[in-house]
Amino acid sequence: MEGQSTEDDFDSCMMRLVEKCHREKRLIMNHVCVRVEDIDRTEKLLAESFGIGAFNRVTGSLFKGEAAVSGAWVSDEFYLELMKPLEMQQLGYDTGCATPIGHLSEIGFLTPDMDAEVERLSKLGWRMTDSLSSEHSREVKMDMQPSIGFPIELMEIKAP
């Protein structure tokens, strides 16, 4: 979806997915967010290396600890999100089974009913760690306590 180059195009793709989420009345995994130290450099590298381009910067409210966020659609139903933290990350970015991986921010899901989903997940042991809301959407970050290394973000966006 490299051709998606404007905020309107990004939002249009999102609204199609929101409509599907509401129509099918189910969660839809729609993004993975990765922490990066340099968003500009990472966007350029992803475009040159893998053809993932046309990132759009979030201009609204950010979660605590976030300095900048951008996203690019990689398919009709999934986008890659990059997040630069306010403070340099202490946990390393090394990969492998023996070393902690410190660059996953969250796995994102659209939900047609935030209250019902938070209640359902809370009964399974998930705990809310942060939230944002606007006139158009509600977003909630959740994790297990203690963390299992799979933080999630629920997004309820009003259907048109």
Sequence and secondary structure as in RCSB ss.txt:
>XXXX:A:sequence
MEGQSTEDDFDSCMMRLVEKCHREKRLIMNHVCVRVEDIDRTEKLLAESFGIGAFNRVTGSLFKGEAAVSGAWVS
DEFYLELMKPLEMQQLGYDTGCATPIGHLSEIGFLTPDMDAEVERLSKLGWRMTDSLSSEHSREVKMDMQPSIGF
PIELMEIKAP
>XXXX:A:secstr
 TT  SHHHHHHHHHHHHHHHHHHTS EEEEEEEE S HHHHHHHHHHHH     EE  S   TTEEEEEEEEEE
TTEEEEEEEESS  SS    STTS    EEEEEEE S HHHHHHHHHHTTEEEEEEEE SSEEEEEEEESS  S 
 EEEEEE   
